[in-house]
Amino acid sequence: TTDMFLFGPLLCLPVAYTVKSAFTSDKEAIKALKEGLVKYLDDIKERFLLLRFWALWFPVQCVTFTVIPIHFRIAFIAAISFFWVVILSAVSAEEKAQPAAAASSNQS
């Protein structure tokens, strides 16, 4: 539960967003980090990022520590992590897809 409600939402996800923003933005460092945090908060509110995080990882953690044998746990978590990265990428890319679609519909 500590991972679900503290480490994930307050440490791991904000760090992922700020690091991505720092490496992909051409703005100065402080503005890029702030932009990453704003994007994170927007994805929580508008794209239900935390609900998706909890919907995936809570059952996965339950299965990992109750059903999966110890020697398969790392492989199992690694496989699920791949799908989480796909979900996280889709959530963070949604904003970019919407203006492009709106621009193409305005040209028609």
Rosetta blueprint (number, residue, H / E / L):
1 T L
2 T H
3 D H
4 M H
5 F H
6 L H
7 F H
8 G H
9 P H
10 L H
11 L H
12 C H
13 L H
14 P H
15 V H
16 A H
17 Y H
18 T H
19 V H
20 K H
21 S H
22 A H
23 F H
24 T H
25 S L
26 D L
27 K L
28 E L
29 A H
30 I H
31 K H
32 A H
33 L H
34 K H
35 E H
36 G H
37 L H
38 V H
39 K H
40 Y H
41 L H
42 D H
43 D H
44 I H
45 K H
46 E H
47 R L
48 F L
49 L H
50 L H
51 L H
52 R H
53 F H
54 W H
55 A H
56 L H
57 W H
58 F H
59 P H
60 V H
61 Q H
62 C H
63 V H
64 T H
65 F H
66 T H
67 V L
68 I L
69 P L
70 I H
71 H H
72 F H
73 R H
74 I H
75 A H
76 F H
77 I H
78 A H
79 A H
80 I H
81 S H
82 F H
83 F H
84 W H
85 V H
86 V H
87 I H
88 L H
89 S H
90 A H
91 V H
92 S H
93 A H
94 E H
95 E H
96 K H
97 A H
98 Q H
99 P H
100 A H
101 A H
102 A H
103 A H
104 S H
105 S H
106 N H
107 Q H
108 S L
